[in-house]
C-alpha cells in the first residue's frame, strides 16, 4: 500500500512561490511512483470540481483522466453553467462548493480569482492556469527534467520568447531547484518584475541564478534546456501580427538548437504554433522531450491531488 503523507492535506496550490522546495519535491517523488503504477486509487469516492473559463486540451484531459485513475469523480463546470457567470460572488461560490466537493481545479483569467477562491474555500483549490501563473505545468516540467537529467541543481535552462505566465512560474520553479535560469526576451516582453524578484530570492537560497537578456543566441550557448511557449496567448489574438514581428528571432529552430549544443533538451508546454516560437522539426527531433512533458502533466497533477485532497 502506497503511504501518502498527511502534511499537505488541505493545502491549496495557487502558485509555485507558495510551496517550498521540499514540498514540491514531495509532489515530484509521488508523481514518479504513480507513473510506474498509474492505477493506484488514492482518492476513492472523492469528487473534484473542474471550473474552466478558458478552453483546454492537456489540462482538461489530464485532470479528468487523473481523477478517474485515482478512483474519484471529476465534475466539469463551465463558467456559463455556474452562477458565477450571472454575478454570484467568488466567496459564496467557494463556501457552497466546499459543502459539495473535496477539491476544486480552476482554469481562468485573473490570478486574483483563484486566490479569492482559495481564501474562502475550506477544500483545496488548484490553479490549472491563469494569465499570471501556470504552476501545474511547471510540476510536469520539473518532473520531465528529473527523468532526463537526474539532479536539477546546476542545470542551465533558457526560456525564449514571451515572458508570460509560463515563463514567470518557470523562473520561480527552476530557481527553487538550484537551476541557472535565463529568460531571453525582448525588453517589452520581459517577465513580471514580481516573478523575477521571487525567483532571485529562491536562487539565493538554492545556489541557482536568474538572468534576463535580449540576446537569444548568446543565451543558449551551453544550455541544458531550451524552453518556449506560444507568442500569442489566449485573449491576445488581436495582437498576433504585432507579437510575431516583435518576437521574430526568439523562436527555437534547428539552427538555434545547434548553437546550444547536442546536450540541450527541448521543452514546450503546447500547443505549438509551428513556424513562430518553434519549428515542427525541433518538436519531433531527437533532442525533444515535449511529449514526455505533456504526458507528465497527468502524473504530476495526480500526485498533487493525492497529496492535498483529504
Buried (B, 14 or more C-beta within 10 A) or exposed (E): EEEBEEEBEEBBBBBBBBBEBEBBBBBBEBBBBBBEEBEBEBBEEBBBBBBBBBEBEBBBEBBBBBBEBBBBBBBBBEEEEBEBEEEEEBEEBBEEBBEEBBBBBBBBBEBEBBBBBBEBBEBBBBBBBBBBBBBBBBBBBBBBBBBBBEEBEEBBBBBBBBBBBBBBBBBBBBBBBBBBBBBBBBEEBBBBEEBBEBBBBBBEEBEBBBBBEBEBEEBBEEBBBBBBBBBBBEEBEEEEEEBBEBBEEBBBBEEBBEBBEEEBBBBBBBEBBEEBBBBEEBBEEEBBBBEBBBBBBBBBBBBBBBBBBE
